[in-house]
Structure formats: C-alpha cells, structure tokens
Amino acid sequence: MRSKPETARTRASRLSRRSRPPIPTLGDVERRGRAALPESVRGYVDGGAAEERTLRENVAAFGRWALVPKVLEGHDEFDLSTTILGTEVAAPFFLSPTAYQRKVHPAGERGTARAAARAGILAVFSTLSSDRLEEIAAAVPPGPRWFQLYAQPEIDATLELVGRAQRAGFSAIVLTADTPLLGSRDRQGRSGFALAASVPIGNGPNVVSPPRPFTGKGPRYRFTTPGRPTWAMLERIRESTRLPLVVKGILSPGDALRAVELGARGILVSNHGGRQLDRAPAALDALPGVVDAVAGRAEVYMDGGARRGSDLLIALALGARAVGLGRPPLWALAAAGEAGVERFLELLSAELATSLALLGRRSVQGLDRSALAPAPTASRGP
C-alpha cells in the first residue's frame, strides 16, 4: 500500500516535533523523568529512608530563606564560572554520584559524562556505576570528573579502586562517610527494586555495595563483614593517592573539622539525599555551621533538595562553593537520555543566570549571606 503524500500541515507538525526540546522547562524534568521509569526503578530513584522526613526536609529547607535583590545595579554581563579544587567549571553546581544509571536509561553514566563534559560541568561518578570507571573516563576528553568511593570489605580492594580512578584520569576521590550500611528504605522495598538480584556493578564482580539494613531479632546486632568507612581508612586513602580527597556525608561541624585535620581538601555536606538516617538534618540547614567551622581551610559543598536556580543561589549565599544535584539529572536521563541531561544542564544554567541578574549580582563568586533573609513563615511549607 502506498503511503499518502505528506501535506504542508503534516510536514509542519513533524518538523515542529523534531525541533521541540526533549524537556521544555525545569519544571518538566521530574514529571517527564518519572513517567518514563517503571515503578520499581521509580521507587528506587525517588525514595528515601523510612518515613522520608529528611527527604522532604531537604527540599523544604530552601523555603525557609528568601532572596533579597539589589536593584539599579546596571550589570550587563553575568558570570557563572568558578573553580572547584582549582579546576575551572562553567557553573557552581555539579552532578552528584548516583548508582546504576543504566537502569534509568541505556545511555547510562557514559551519556551523563558526555553531556556534563560538553557543558563544562563537574560530574561525580559512583563506585556502584553501571559502567566501568575506565569506560566513563574514556567516553569524554579530560575534564572535571570525580570518583565517589564506597569502602570495600578489604582495605586493599578499597585502595585498588582509588588507584584505578587515579590512573583513569579522575581528579578527586569522594569518600562517602555516611554509609556504614544502607538505610531502611520502605518505598524501595515496596517497589520491588532488588539490587543484589537485578543490578550488575560495572566496576567488577568483586566490588560490593554497603551492607543491607539489619534484619532479624535482637537485642544485639553486629556487622558481619569488615570494611566500614573509618577515620583510619580516611588516612590510609589520603596516604595512597596524590588526588585531593573530599569527604561526603558530613552534617556536623566537629566531623568537618576532623576531616580537614586529616587532610580532606573538600567537605560535602550531605545526608545522602534523605536515603540514610531519617530525621537527620536537612543538608541546607547543616551547611552554615560547617562553613563557619571550616573557616576556609577546605572547600565546602552541599547536596540535597536543590531543584531550581534560586535554590543554588541560596546555598551559595550560605557558603557552599558548589551545589550538587542527584535526582534531577537522573530524571532528565530517564526522560531523554544523554540529550535530556544536556537539556537539563542548559535549563539550570540559564535559570541560574536569570536569577543572578534579578538578584542584582554580577557573579556567583561574590554571593554572601547579605543576599538572604528569613522567609515569611507562611511561605516555608510543611
């Protein structure tokens, strides 16, 4: 059967669909990404620990602040660029490490890496990546990328991962400190997402995730495998590599100070996206105390709950050198693969520049707490 000739109207419709961006606005990232995922994977990406109070508080914390514009400043250009551990980046945000990205989309971590490299954005890749860390590094030219490290049962296996990352061209090691075992994740359990049964780890069959939550009867519970992150392990890692060390998962000023004293160059204020200890403080709430305690002896970053350009400005004004995003890039990857991540980075950068201009500041590097005021109580949310 011969197909009907294309009319002007159908051709215009086809060209319109082709030119339409995969994600129209930042507000569409989550909706489109979640719609593209099967229920089990959606529960894994979206879920937090237990009752998910910390997950909700991470987002709500940004509502506790208002931005105070400076007017009539007359700026013509707005500069988002900054440096992170001495590396120039196009904007003061980064892609936080998230595991098993090929469960979200076949493009996986390599697609995310290519999109981030083209945008000049730092990306951090997980020990539990679907793709081998060497494959991720080879997918793009040398650029800003870090390796997130989970402690392995044996210290030699942990140090081997550090050595592999160094040889592959990663520029920092991010030791995750808040995961001696996984948190209790009710939503993930209900959705049926079974990591051990369904998710291969790209970095090799001998690389393992942190232990699962305790089960069975008490009253005493104990770890059955060695290898949990410790201060002594941090020192061993620091001695084993020339790469700068960032410690992720810190929420207290005391822990931040100890990490800096032991050689950490960066502190990532984070509660693991609300996926570990429920009722832990929101990362944004913990940020100012850590910034004040560190007092410039290391760079301080945060992740957890940021979604919009205005969120980034709030965290930067509270002292973060850069802000990580975890779930939004995954939603963008789910919605449209590598092109979705690229579109997300484009949208977020443009909105950050717009918000910076409306705030009356020319550069992200000049932000401080004078840009903030407590939000009215009615606007703070639950």
NUMI-944727 format. One record per residue (C-alpha): residue number from 1; residue in three letters; x, y, z. Coordinates in steps of 0.001 Angstrom, whole numbers, plus 524288, in hexadecimal, padded with zeros to 5 digits. Example, Ala and Ser with C-alpha at 12.3 -4.5 7.8 and 13.67 -1.06 7.14 Angstrom:
# NUMI-944727
pos	code	x	y	z
1	ala	8300C	7EE6C	81E78
2	ser	83566	7FBDC	81BE4
***
This chain:
# NUMI-944727
pos	code	x	y	z
1	met	80000	80000	80000
2	arg	80567	80D1C	7FC30
3	ser	8064E	81733	806FF
4	lys	7FF00	823C7	805AE
5	pro	80700	82F72	80150
6	glu	80B16	83889	80C34
7	thr	80303	844E4	80CDA
8	ala	8080C	85212	81105
9	arg	800F0	85096	81DF3
10	thr	80675	84325	82125
11	arg	81419	8475E	81D24
12	ala	81336	85351	825EB
13	ser	80EA0	84AB3	83113
14	arg	819CF	84116	82EEE
15	leu	82406	84BF3	82E78
16	ser	81E2F	8521F	83A8F
17	arg	81F63	84556	841FA
18	arg	82D64	843B5	83D56
19	ser	83164	8515D	841C1
20	arg	82A1B	850BE	84E9C
21	pro	833B9	84F29	859F4
22	pro	832F7	8422F	8612C
23	ile	83020	8495C	86DFB
24	pro	82935	85689	86C7B
25	thr	82BF5	85C5F	879F4
26	leu	8329C	8590B	886C6
27	gly	82536	856AC	88C71
28	asp	82353	84B89	882BF
29	val	82FB0	8440F	8864B
30	glu	82A1C	83C40	89189
31	arg	81CD1	839E7	88B5B
32	arg	82265	834E7	87E8A
33	gly	82D11	82CFD	884E7
34	arg	8242A	82643	88E90
35	ala	81A5D	82319	883D4
36	ala	8250A	81C56	87C03
37	leu	82915	81315	886FA
38	pro	82301	80623	88ACE
39	glu	81D57	80614	89873
40	ser	82876	7FE62	89E96
41	val	8330B	8077D	89972
42	arg	82ADA	81385	89C7E
43	gly	829C4	80F09	8AA9C
44	tyr	83879	80D74	8AB52
45	val	83B67	81AE2	8A58B
46	asp	830FB	8227D	8ACDE
47	gly	83116	81BAC	8BA01
48	gly	83791	81F31	8C6C0
49	ala	83984	818D3	8D3EE
50	ala	82E61	81437	8DCA8
51	glu	82398	81EA3	8DD35
52	glu	82B72	82780	8D41C
53	arg	82B3C	83319	8DD53
54	thr	8392B	836E4	8DA09
55	leu	8364C	83537	8CB93
56	arg	82B45	83F29	8CCAB
57	glu	83305	8483A	8D583
58	asn	83E17	8490E	8CBAD
59	val	834BD	84FD8	8C251
60	ala	82D38	85755	8CCB6
61	ala	839AB	85D4E	8D246
62	phe	83B33	86609	8C666
63	gly	82DBC	86B9E	8C953
64	arg	832C4	870C7	8D646
65	trp	83AA8	87B1C	8CF29
66	ala	83744	886B1	8C68A
67	leu	84048	88D53	8BCD0
68	val	8420A	89C05	8BE4E
69	pro	8449F	8A2EA	8B142
70	lys	84D81	8AE8A	8AF49
71	val	8475F	8B77C	8A529
72	leu	84C5D	8C197	89B67
73	glu	859CC	8BB39	89AF0
74	gly	85AE7	8BC5E	88C19
75	his	86238	8AFB0	88997
76	asp	862E3	8AB7C	87B53
77	glu	869A1	89E50	87CBB
78	phe	86811	89362	88690
79	asp	872CC	8899C	88951
80	leu	86F67	87C01	88E41
81	ser	87D2C	8769C	88D42
82	thr	88511	872C2	8991E
83	thr	88F6D	8691E	89D4B
84	ile	88DB4	85C9E	8A516
85	leu	89A4C	857A2	8AB23
86	gly	8A184	8602C	8A173
87	thr	89A8D	85AFF	8955C
88	glu	892F2	864BC	88D45
89	val	884A3	8614A	88B5F
90	ala	879C8	86828	88406
91	ala	8709C	86936	88FB4
92	pro	870D9	866F9	89E73
93	phe	868EB	85A83	89E5C
94	phe	86C6A	84C50	89BC0
95	leu	86625	83F35	89953
96	ser	86631	83763	8A5E2
97	pro	869AC	828F5	8A535
98	thr	85E27	81FFE	8A29B
99	ala	85F04	81161	8A0A9
100	tyr	85A34	8083A	895FB
101	gln	8574D	81296	88BB7
102	arg	854F7	808A6	880F5
103	lys	84917	80410	88893
104	val	843CE	811BA	885E3
105	his	847D0	81282	87787
106	pro	850CB	80AA5	86E7D
107	ala	8599A	81693	86CD7
108	gly	85DA8	814B8	87AFC
109	glu	86937	81B7B	8812D
110	arg	8702F	81D3C	8743C
111	gly	864F0	82548	86F07
112	thr	864D5	82D63	87B64
113	ala	87398	82F2D	87A7B
114	arg	87307	833EC	86C6C
115	ala	86818	83D99	86F47
116	ala	86F10	84311	87B35
117	ala	87C1D	8442F	87429
118	arg	87612	84BBE	868EC
119	ala	86FE6	8551A	872A6
120	gly	87C65	856C9	87A91
121	ile	8758A	851B0	886BF
122	leu	87BD3	84931	89126
123	ala	8761B	83B7D	89203
124	val	8788C	831B8	89CF1
125	phe	87751	82337	899E6
126	ser	873FD	8185A	8A345
127	thr	87B46	80C1A	8A741
128	leu	86E46	80579	8A422
129	ser	86D9C	80A7B	8963A
130	ser	867F3	8022A	88B5F
131	asp	873C2	8055F	882EE
132	arg	881E2	802E7	886AA
133	leu	888C7	80EF8	88B8E
134	glu	892BF	80D5F	88099
135	glu	887B8	80D41	87691
136	ile	881FB	81993	87C5C
137	ala	88F1E	8206C	87BD1
138	ala	8918C	81BEB	86DDA
139	ala	88446	820D4	8694F
140	val	88861	82F07	869F3
141	pro	894C9	83744	86922
142	pro	89B84	83AA5	875F2
143	gly	89292	8435A	87DB9
144	pro	88D0B	845E5	88B21
145	arg	888FE	83897	89075
146	trp	88A73	8326C	89DD4
147	phe	88960	8247C	8A2B1
148	gln	88064	82177	8AE2F
149	leu	885C4	816A1	8B6C2
150	tyr	87E75	80CB4	8BEFB
151	ala	886FA	80552	8C894
152	gln	888E6	7F71C	8C4C1
153	pro	889DB	7EBA1	8CE2E
154	glu	898AA	7EB4D	8CCB2
155	ile	8A128	7F76A	8CD15
156	asp	8A939	7F288	8C18D
157	ala	89CEC	7F228	8B925
158	thr	89982	7FFF6	8BD80
159	leu	8A708	804EE	8BA12
160	glu	8A6A0	7FDDD	8ACFA
161	leu	89A78	80596	8A950
162	val	8A19D	81210	8AD1A
163	gly	8AD28	80E34	8A492
164	arg	8A45E	80AD3	89910
165	ala	89DAD	8180F	89A0A
166	gln	8AAB2	81F1C	89A64
167	arg	8AFE1	817AD	88EA6
168	ala	8A34A	81A21	8870E
169	gly	8A472	828D7	888A2
170	phe	89A9D	82C0B	8932A
171	ser	89EE0	83847	89A5D
172	ala	89A0C	835CF	8A846
173	ile	8958B	82AD7	8B138
174	val	888A8	82CC9	8B85C
175	leu	88827	823CE	8C437
176	thr	87A12	82179	8C860
177	ala	87A28	82181	8D72F
178	asp	86BC1	8201C	8DA8E
179	thr	8699C	81233	8D5B9
180	pro	86F02	807E6	8DEFE
181	leu	862B0	800C7	8DAAD
182	leu	856ED	80476	8D279
183	gly	84B7E	80B79	8D8B6
184	ser	83E04	80558	8DA0B
185	arg	8374D	80910	8CD52
186	asp	828E2	805B9	8CE14
187	arg	824F8	80AEB	8C0C5
188	gln	82FE2	80396	8BA02
189	gly	82BB2	7F72F	8C0F8
190	arg	81D8A	7F8E6	8BCEC
191	ser	8213C	7FB5B	8AEBC
192	gly	828B8	7EE99	8ADD0
193	phe	835B2	7F449	8A957
194	ala	83F59	7E9AB	8AD82
195	leu	84D4B	7EE5D	8ABA7
196	ala	8542C	7E17D	8ADD5
197	ala	84B3D	7DA39	8A47A
198	ser	84A14	7E398	8992C
199	val	854F8	7ED9D	898A0
200	pro	862A5	7EA47	893DF
201	ile	86D92	7F32A	898A1
202	gly	875E2	7F7BC	88D5A
203	asn	88255	7F8D9	8954D
204	gly	88370	7EA26	896D0
205	pro	87D5B	7DE69	89D7A
206	asn	885E9	7E03A	8A980
207	val	88112	7EE15	8ABF4
208	val	875ED	7EE2C	8B5B9
209	ser	86C0E	7F7DB	8BADA
210	pro	86B2A	7FB5B	8C954
211	pro	86498	7F10F	8D1ED
212	arg	855D0	7F058	8D269
213	pro	84E15	7F4DB	8DE4A
214	phe	84DBE	7EBF7	8EA11
215	thr	84320	7E19F	8EA48
216	gly	83E9B	7D721	8F3AC
217	lys	83D5B	7D710	90260
218	gly	84573	7DE95	90C5F
219	pro	84948	7E2D7	915F2
220	arg	85716	7E381	9108F
221	tyr	85A52	7E60E	90256
222	arg	867B4	7E5E0	8FC28
223	phe	86E45	7E7E4	8EF11
224	thr	871D2	7DB12	8E8B4
225	thr	87BDE	7E0AB	8DF41
226	pro	88749	7EA00	8E142
227	gly	88A2C	7F602	8D948
228	arg	88189	800B7	8DEBB
229	pro	88690	80EA1	8DCAE
230	thr	88EB8	8135F	8E82D
231	trp	897C3	81E9D	8EB45
232	ala	8A338	81522	8EA43
233	met	89EA7	81157	8DC9D
234	leu	89E01	81FA5	8D8CE
235	glu	8AC47	820F5	8DCB4
236	arg	8B01B	814E0	8D4E8
237	ile	8A952	81A31	8C8E6
238	arg	8AF8A	8277C	8CAC3
239	glu	8BD02	82126	8CB41
240	ser	8BA87	8187D	8BF65
241	thr	8B757	822AF	8B508
242	arg	8BBAC	82FB4	8AFDD
243	leu	8AD79	83333	8ACE1
244	pro	8A677	83CA7	8B5E2
245	leu	89D0B	8364C	8BF63
246	val	88F0C	83AE9	8C17A
247	val	886F2	83542	8CC93
248	lys	87876	833BD	8C990
249	gly	86D8F	8321B	8D375
250	ile	871EC	83B9D	8DE04
251	leu	8676C	842F2	8E59F
252	ser	86E81	84759	8F1F4
253	pro	878FB	851CD	8F3B1
254	gly	8810D	848A0	8FC26
255	asp	881B1	83E1E	8F1B4
256	ala	88514	84852	8E789
257	leu	89061	84D63	8EFA7
258	arg	895B6	83FC6	8F1FB
259	ala	89521	83CA0	8E37B
260	val	89C94	8490B	8E042
261	glu	8A6BA	84627	8EAB3
262	leu	8A8DD	838C8	8E478
263	gly	8AB4E	83EB8	8D726
264	ala	89E22	84035	8D067
265	arg	89E36	84B0A	8C64D
266	gly	88F6F	84B7F	8C510
267	ile	8839B	84915	8CDB1
268	leu	876C8	84518	8C757
269	val	86B9E	84822	8D096
270	ser	861B0	83DB0	8CD6A
271	asn	857FF	83439	8D35B
272	his	8587A	82B34	8C785
273	gly	84C47	83139	8C1B5
274	gly	84454	82D4C	8CDAB
275	arg	84732	81EF8	8CAED
276	gln	84EEC	81B6F	8D723
277	leu	84B19	8205F	8E4BD
278	asp	83D31	82552	8E4D1
279	arg	83BA9	8318D	8ED4E
280	ala	849A4	835A1	8EA9E
281	pro	84A44	8444E	8E85C
282	ala	847C7	849DA	8DAF2
283	ala	854B5	84BEA	8D407
284	leu	851FC	85A66	8D1FF
285	asp	84F32	85C32	8E086
286	ala	85C33	855C9	8E3F0
287	leu	86407	85D92	8D9EC
288	pro	86663	86A83	8E12F
289	gly	86BD5	863EF	8ED57
290	val	87567	85BE6	8E552
291	val	87996	867BC	8DD5B
292	asp	87C29	86F95	8E9B5
293	ala	883BB	86480	8F023
294	val	88C55	861AB	8E45B
295	ala	88F0A	8703B	8E2D8
296	gly	89563	86F50	8D582
297	arg	89EA1	86407	8D87E
298	ala	89796	85BA2	8CE69
299	glu	88D38	85DA7	8C42C
300	val	87F5D	85AA9	8C892
301	tyr	874BD	85573	8BF9D
302	met	86701	8509D	8C219
303	asp	85CF6	84807	8BBA2
304	gly	84EFC	84475	8BEAF
305	gly	8424F	84AF5	8BA8D
306	ala	84709	854F4	8B08F
307	arg	83E3F	8559A	8A4A2
308	arg	83E66	86390	89F27
309	gly	847BE	86EB4	89C8E
310	ser	842C7	875EE	8A886
311	asp	84616	86A09	8B0E9
312	leu	85402	86A9A	8AC0F
313	leu	85509	878FE	8AF99
314	ile	85061	8764C	8BD70
315	ala	85A73	86B98	8BFA6
316	leu	8654A	873C4	8B9B7
317	ala	861A3	87F59	8C23F
318	leu	8625D	87683	8CE2D
319	gly	8705E	8732B	8CAC4
320	ala	8703C	8677D	8C197
321	arg	87AD3	867DC	8B747
322	ala	87233	85F91	8AE7A
323	val	8654D	85850	8AF69
324	gly	862CF	84A3E	8AB7A
325	leu	85694	844E6	8A512
326	gly	85344	8367D	8A561
327	arg	8455A	8332A	8A191
328	pro	84301	83DEF	8975F
329	pro	84DB1	8390D	88E0E
330	leu	84854	82B40	88F8A
331	trp	83AAD	82FE5	88BF1
332	ala	84070	836FF	8802E
333	leu	847F8	82AC8	87C41
334	ala	83B9B	822A2	87D6C
335	ala	833C7	82C59	87556
336	ala	83D01	82D97	869BD
337	gly	84A05	8271F	86C2C
338	glu	85664	82EDC	869A7
339	ala	84E9F	83999	862E0
340	gly	84618	83AAF	86EE9
341	val	851BD	83CD8	877DE
342	glu	85742	846D5	86E71
343	arg	84A2D	84DDB	86E14
344	phe	8492A	84DA9	87CEA
345	leu	8569F	853D8	87E67
346	glu	8530B	85E31	87459
347	leu	84643	86171	87B30
348	leu	84C3C	861EA	888BF
349	ser	85799	86A7A	8845C
350	ala	84E71	873FE	87D80
351	glu	8457C	874BC	8893D
352	leu	85106	876E1	89253
353	ala	855A4	8821E	889C0
354	thr	847EF	887E0	88985
355	ser	846AF	886C5	8984C
356	leu	85422	88CD6	89A22
357	ala	8506C	8985D	89186
358	leu	843AE	89A66	898D9
359	leu	84B15	899C7	8A5AB
360	gly	85343	8A525	8A0E2
361	arg	8603D	89DFC	8A199
362	arg	869D8	89C77	8966F
363	ser	87144	89068	89ADA
364	val	86E5E	88440	8A2C9
365	gln	87B69	885CC	8A999
366	gly	8773A	89225	8B0B9
367	leu	86B60	88C78	8B77F
368	asp	86A64	88CCA	8C642
369	arg	85FF6	88C93	8D0C6
370	ser	85C44	89AB5	8CE31
371	ala	85477	8955F	8C2A5
372	leu	84B70	88DEA	8CBDB
373	ala	8409D	89061	8D592
374	pro	837F1	886E6	8DD0B
375	ala	82C06	88394	8D4ED
376	pro	81EA3	8873E	8DA3D
377	thr	81969	87C10	8E258
378	ala	80DB8	879DA	8D96C
379	ser	81695	87728	8CDBF
380	arg	81F53	86D32	8D44D
381	gly	816CE	8617C	8D18A
382	pro	8147A	855B5	8DA4F
***
